[in-house]
């Protein structure tokens, strides 16, 4: 038996504070741009089946109960009590929370309280820049306030995260842009945006990444599958190779989030660059019963001290539960098979399981 008694969820979001109907719950369950196929629901996905397997018992129901019955029980308990039962049943002992999503989501402190765990904040760089732009009247003020805000955030946050790969793509020029180039890009962006406008300018995205690198705090880079509408062909972590090479030796660890379906590329980068780590996160959440296959592929290439667990969950506490259970089951199946075959000793399997489940994240983010 390969046990992982402690899990550090190194990338997730808060959960919704509001009650959800069937349609709203489904939309959060499988982030898509449209409704399900006629005659089906969004529970008819790997994630949906995993929710029906692992979550009902935590609310006092039988596994695989119908979605309507499950949601009725959820409403009967109330959003707070259901959330507490689910989060505390996940086995996650620490949450690293990206607070950059819109919506009525719990704060890291609220998530920690509900889940009886510790929680730390991850600052989303693009949102920070957009907030600074909303209150800066000139280019000079914007750039000065941005540098101050990033370095100020580094004193309290556990990491920075960037979603440049979801919109613009990861094929950014690797070197820091020069001061004249940055001022020109900032002037064009500020002149053309409305309050709350998203940051998509390639020069400013590069500048923001390098300002974050200078703090020495771990930097998470989203790759692979992202939000609906994201260009997956531009989100291959292999496109980051030049940037990764340029940041080597600067003291900042890079964590390649999600990665799937390019998870082997992320694992390869983690294998050849000392400051790069691979995340097993959303790849397992999305692939459900095939999670063990995906995890085994990550383990083919990445050193075991360079792989981190995350749920990637947002909005629904069920996704924290499913992410944790799928990870534990996949890790136990893969490592257990190697022990049975005699390739690994049980002691080595348990040690590697602890590394991936929690110890690597505690080391990278300085949680101890």
C-alpha positions as CSV (number, residue, x, y, z in Angstrom):
1,X,0.0,0.0,0.0
2,X,1.5,3.4,-1.1
3,X,0.1,6.0,1.3
4,X,0.2,9.7,1.0
5,X,-1.1,11.0,4.4
6,X,-0.3,14.6,3.7
7,X,-1.0,16.5,0.4
8,X,0.1,20.0,-0.4
9,X,-2.1,21.4,-3.2
10,X,0.4,23.7,-4.9
11,X,-2.1,25.3,-7.2
12,X,-5.8,25.9,-6.7
13,X,-8.4,28.6,-6.2
14,X,-11.1,29.4,-3.6
15,X,-14.6,27.9,-3.7
16,X,-17.9,29.6,-4.3
17,X,-19.8,30.9,-1.4
18,X,-23.2,30.7,-3.1
19,X,-25.7,27.8,-3.6
20,X,-25.7,26.3,-7.1
21,X,-28.4,24.9,-9.3
22,X,-27.8,22.0,-11.6
23,X,-26.9,24.1,-14.6
24,X,-24.5,26.4,-12.7
25,X,-22.9,23.4,-11.0
26,X,-22.4,21.7,-14.4
27,X,-20.9,24.8,-15.9
28,X,-18.3,24.9,-13.1
29,X,-17.7,21.2,-13.3
30,X,-16.6,21.2,-16.9
31,X,-15.4,24.6,-18.1
32,X,-16.7,24.7,-21.7
33,X,-17.9,27.3,-24.1
34,X,-21.3,25.7,-24.7
35,X,-24.0,23.3,-23.5
36,X,-23.6,19.5,-23.4
37,X,-24.6,17.3,-26.3
38,X,-28.4,16.8,-26.6
39,X,-29.6,14.2,-24.2
40,X,-26.5,14.3,-22.0
41,X,-25.1,16.4,-19.2
42,X,-21.7,17.8,-18.3
43,X,-21.6,15.0,-15.7
44,X,-20.9,12.8,-18.7
45,X,-17.2,13.6,-18.6
46,X,-14.2,12.0,-16.8
47,X,-14.4,14.7,-14.1
48,X,-18.2,14.3,-13.7
49,X,-17.9,10.5,-13.2
50,X,-15.1,11.1,-10.7
51,X,-17.2,13.5,-8.7
52,X,-20.0,11.0,-8.5
53,X,-17.6,8.3,-7.3
54,X,-15.7,10.2,-4.6
55,X,-17.9,13.0,-3.3
56,X,-21.3,11.5,-2.4
57,X,-19.9,9.4,0.5
58,X,-18.5,12.6,2.1
59,X,-22.1,14.0,2.2
60,X,-23.6,10.7,3.5
61,X,-24.7,9.3,0.1
62,X,-23.8,6.2,-1.8
63,X,-21.1,6.4,-4.5
64,X,-22.3,7.0,-8.1
65,X,-25.7,8.4,-7.0
66,X,-27.6,10.4,-9.6
67,X,-26.5,14.1,-10.0
68,X,-29.9,15.4,-9.0
69,X,-29.8,13.4,-5.8
70,X,-26.3,14.6,-5.0
71,X,-27.2,18.3,-5.6
72,X,-30.3,17.9,-3.5
73,X,-28.2,16.6,-0.6
74,X,-25.8,19.4,-1.2
75,X,-28.5,22.0,-0.9
76,X,-30.0,20.2,2.2
77,X,-26.7,20.6,4.0
78,X,-26.1,24.1,2.8
79,X,-23.1,25.5,1.0
80,X,-20.9,26.0,4.1
81,X,-21.5,22.6,5.7
82,X,-21.2,20.8,2.4
83,X,-18.0,22.7,1.6
84,X,-16.5,21.8,5.0
85,X,-17.3,18.1,4.7
86,X,-15.8,17.9,1.2
87,X,-12.6,19.9,1.9
88,X,-11.9,18.1,5.1
89,X,-12.5,14.8,3.4
90,X,-10.0,15.5,0.7
91,X,-6.9,14.9,2.8
92,X,-5.3,18.1,1.6
93,X,-3.3,19.7,4.5
94,X,-2.1,22.8,2.7
95,X,-3.5,25.0,-0.1
96,X,-1.6,27.4,-2.3
97,X,-4.3,29.6,-3.6
98,X,-4.3,31.7,-6.8
99,X,-6.5,34.7,-5.8
100,X,-6.6,36.1,-9.4
101,X,-9.9,34.8,-10.5
102,X,-13.1,36.9,-10.5
103,X,-16.2,35.8,-8.7
104,X,-17.4,35.3,-5.1
105,X,-14.7,32.9,-4.1
106,X,-13.3,32.2,-0.6
107,X,-10.0,33.7,0.4
108,X,-7.0,31.6,1.4
109,X,-7.9,32.1,5.1
110,X,-11.5,31.0,4.5
111,X,-10.3,28.0,2.6
112,X,-7.9,27.1,5.3
113,X,-10.6,27.4,8.0
114,X,-13.2,25.3,6.0
115,X,-10.6,22.6,5.2
116,X,-8.8,22.6,8.6
117,X,-5.6,23.1,6.7
118,X,-3.0,25.8,6.1
119,X,-3.2,28.2,3.1
120,X,-1.0,30.7,1.4
121,X,-1.6,33.1,-1.4
122,X,-0.3,33.0,-5.0
123,X,-0.4,36.4,-6.7
124,X,-1.5,36.5,-10.4
125,X,0.9,38.9,-12.1
126,X,-1.5,40.0,-14.9
127,X,-4.3,41.0,-12.4
128,X,-1.8,42.9,-10.3
129,X,-0.6,44.8,-13.3
130,X,-4.2,45.6,-14.3
131,X,-5.0,46.9,-10.9
132,X,-1.9,49.1,-10.9
133,X,-2.9,50.4,-14.3
134,X,-6.4,51.4,-13.0
135,X,-4.9,53.7,-10.5
136,X,-1.8,55.1,-12.4
137,X,-2.3,58.2,-14.4
138,X,0.9,58.2,-16.4
139,X,3.4,55.8,-17.9
140,X,6.1,56.7,-15.4
141,X,3.7,56.2,-12.5
142,X,2.4,52.9,-13.8
143,X,5.9,51.4,-14.2
144,X,7.1,52.7,-10.9
145,X,4.0,51.5,-9.1
146,X,4.1,48.1,-10.9
147,X,7.7,47.4,-9.7
148,X,6.7,48.5,-6.2
149,X,3.6,46.3,-6.2
150,X,5.4,43.2,-7.4
151,X,8.1,43.5,-4.8
152,X,5.6,44.3,-2.1
153,X,3.5,41.3,-3.0
154,X,6.6,39.1,-2.8
155,X,6.9,39.8,0.9
156,X,3.6,38.1,1.7
157,X,2.9,35.7,-1.2
158,X,4.3,32.2,-1.5
159,X,4.6,32.5,-5.3
160,X,3.7,34.4,-8.5
161,X,1.7,32.9,-11.3
162,X,1.3,34.1,-14.9
163,X,-1.4,33.2,-17.5
164,X,0.5,34.7,-20.4
165,X,0.4,31.3,-22.2
166,X,-3.4,31.2,-22.1
167,X,-3.9,34.4,-24.1
168,X,-0.8,35.5,-26.0
169,X,1.0,32.1,-25.9
170,X,4.3,31.0,-24.5
171,X,6.4,31.9,-27.5
172,X,7.6,35.1,-25.9
173,X,11.0,36.5,-26.7
174,X,13.2,35.3,-23.8
175,X,15.2,38.4,-23.0
176,X,14.0,41.3,-20.8
177,X,12.7,44.1,-23.0
178,X,14.6,47.4,-22.8
179,X,13.4,50.5,-21.0
180,X,12.4,52.4,-24.1
181,X,10.5,49.4,-25.4
182,X,8.7,49.0,-22.1
183,X,7.7,52.7,-21.9
184,X,6.4,52.6,-25.5
185,X,4.3,49.5,-24.8
186,X,3.0,50.9,-21.6
187,X,2.0,54.1,-23.2
188,X,0.1,52.3,-26.0
189,X,-1.6,49.9,-23.6
190,X,-2.7,52.6,-21.1
191,X,-4.0,54.9,-23.9
192,X,-6.1,52.2,-25.5
193,X,-7.6,50.4,-22.4
194,X,-10.6,51.0,-20.3
195,X,-10.6,50.5,-16.5
196,X,-10.3,46.7,-15.9
197,X,-8.9,46.0,-19.4
198,X,-6.9,42.8,-19.6
199,X,-3.1,42.8,-20.2
200,X,-2.3,41.1,-23.4
201,X,0.7,43.2,-24.7
202,X,3.7,40.8,-25.3
203,X,6.3,43.4,-24.3
204,X,4.6,44.2,-21.0
205,X,4.0,40.5,-20.3
206,X,7.7,39.9,-20.8
207,X,8.6,42.8,-18.6
208,X,6.2,41.6,-15.9
209,X,7.8,38.1,-15.9
210,X,11.3,39.5,-15.5
211,X,10.2,41.8,-12.7
212,X,8.8,38.8,-10.9
213,X,12.0,36.7,-11.6
214,X,14.0,39.5,-9.9
215,X,12.2,38.9,-6.6
216,X,13.4,35.3,-6.3
217,X,9.9,34.0,-5.5
218,X,8.8,30.8,-7.4
219,X,7.1,31.6,-10.7
220,X,4.3,29.4,-12.0
221,X,3.7,29.4,-15.7
222,X,0.4,28.1,-17.1
223,X,0.8,25.7,-20.0
224,X,-1.3,23.2,-21.9
225,X,-5.0,23.1,-21.4
226,X,-6.4,26.3,-20.1
227,X,-9.6,28.2,-20.1
228,X,-12.2,28.0,-23.0
229,X,-10.9,29.9,-26.0
230,X,-7.2,29.5,-25.1
231,X,-4.9,28.6,-28.0
232,X,-3.6,25.2,-27.0
233,X,-1.1,25.2,-29.9
234,X,0.6,28.2,-28.3
235,X,0.6,26.7,-24.8
236,X,3.2,23.9,-25.3
237,X,5.8,24.3,-22.5
238,X,8.5,23.5,-25.0
239,X,8.0,27.0,-26.3
240,X,9.4,28.3,-23.0
241,X,12.8,26.6,-23.5
242,X,14.7,29.9,-24.4
243,X,13.1,31.7,-21.4
244,X,13.9,28.8,-19.1
245,X,17.5,28.9,-20.3
246,X,17.7,32.6,-19.8
247,X,16.5,32.4,-16.2
248,X,18.9,29.6,-15.2
249,X,21.2,30.5,-12.3
250,X,19.1,33.5,-11.2
251,X,17.7,31.8,-8.1
252,X,14.1,31.7,-9.2
253,X,12.3,28.3,-9.6
254,X,9.9,27.9,-12.5
255,X,6.9,25.6,-12.1
256,X,5.2,24.5,-15.3
257,X,1.5,24.2,-14.4
258,X,-0.9,21.7,-15.9
259,X,1.0,20.9,-19.1
260,X,-1.5,18.4,-20.5
261,X,-1.5,17.3,-23.3
262,X,2.2,18.4,-23.4
263,X,3.0,16.9,-20.0
264,X,5.9,15.0,-21.3
265,X,7.4,18.2,-22.6
266,X,7.1,19.8,-19.2
267,X,8.6,16.7,-17.6
268,X,11.5,16.9,-20.0
269,X,12.3,20.5,-19.1
270,X,12.1,19.6,-15.4
271,X,14.6,16.9,-16.1
272,X,17.3,19.0,-17.9
273,X,17.0,22.4,-16.0
274,X,17.7,22.4,-12.2
275,X,15.3,25.3,-11.6
276,X,12.3,23.8,-13.4
277,X,9.5,21.8,-11.9
278,X,6.6,19.9,-13.4
279,X,3.0,19.9,-12.1
280,X,0.7,16.9,-12.3
281,X,-2.4,19.0,-11.6
282,X,-5.3,19.5,-14.1
283,X,-3.9,16.6,-16.2
284,X,-5.2,14.1,-13.6
285,X,-8.4,16.0,-12.9
286,X,-9.4,16.0,-16.6
287,X,-8.4,12.4,-17.4
288,X,-10.2,10.6,-14.6
289,X,-9.8,6.9,-14.8
290,X,-6.9,7.4,-17.2
291,X,-5.0,9.5,-14.6
292,X,-2.5,6.7,-13.8
293,X,-1.4,6.5,-17.4
294,X,-0.8,10.3,-17.5
295,X,1.1,10.3,-14.2
296,X,3.3,7.4,-15.4
297,X,4.2,9.4,-18.5
298,X,5.3,12.3,-16.3
299,X,7.3,10.0,-14.1
300,X,9.1,8.6,-17.2
301,X,11.1,11.9,-17.7
302,X,11.0,14.2,-14.7
303,X,13.2,13.5,-11.6
304,X,11.0,12.5,-8.7
305,X,12.2,15.5,-6.7
306,X,10.9,17.8,-9.5
307,X,7.2,16.8,-9.6
308,X,4.5,18.5,-7.6
309,X,0.8,17.7,-6.9
310,X,-2.0,20.1,-7.4
311,X,-5.7,19.9,-7.9
312,X,-6.0,23.0,-10.1
313,X,-9.5,23.2,-8.5
314,X,-11.6,26.3,-8.8
315,X,-15.1,27.2,-7.6
316,X,-16.3,23.7,-6.5
317,X,-14.9,22.0,-3.4
318,X,-15.7,18.8,-5.3
319,X,-12.8,19.5,-7.6
320,X,-10.4,19.6,-4.6
321,X,-11.7,16.2,-3.5
322,X,-11.5,14.6,-7.0
323,X,-8.0,16.1,-7.7
324,X,-6.7,14.6,-4.4
325,X,-8.4,11.2,-4.8
326,X,-7.3,10.8,-8.5
327,X,-3.8,11.7,-7.6
328,X,-3.6,9.2,-4.7
329,X,-5.2,6.4,-6.7
330,X,-2.9,7.1,-9.7
331,X,0.3,7.3,-7.7
332,X,-0.6,4.2,-5.7
333,X,-1.4,2.3,-8.9
334,X,1.8,3.3,-10.7
335,X,4.3,2.9,-7.8
336,X,2.5,-0.1,-6.5
337,X,2.9,-1.9,-9.8
338,X,6.6,-1.2,-9.8
339,X,6.9,-2.6,-6.3
340,X,5.0,-5.7,-7.3
341,X,7.2,-6.2,-10.3
342,X,10.3,-6.0,-8.0
343,X,11.6,-2.9,-9.8
344,X,11.2,-0.8,-6.6
345,X,11.4,-1.5,-2.9
346,X,8.3,-0.6,-0.8
347,X,10.5,1.9,1.1
348,X,11.6,3.7,-2.0
349,X,8.0,3.9,-3.3
350,X,6.8,5.4,-0.1
351,X,9.6,8.0,0.0
352,X,8.9,9.1,-3.6
353,X,5.2,9.3,-2.9
354,X,5.9,11.6,0.0
355,X,8.1,13.8,-2.2
356,X,5.5,14.3,-4.9
357,X,2.5,14.6,-2.6
358,X,4.0,17.2,-0.2
359,X,7.7,17.4,0.4
360,X,8.7,18.8,-2.9
361,X,6.2,21.6,-2.6
362,X,7.2,22.4,1.0
363,X,10.8,22.7,-0.2
364,X,10.2,24.8,-3.3
365,X,7.8,27.2,-1.6
366,X,9.6,27.4,1.8
367,X,6.5,26.2,3.7
368,X,8.5,24.7,6.5
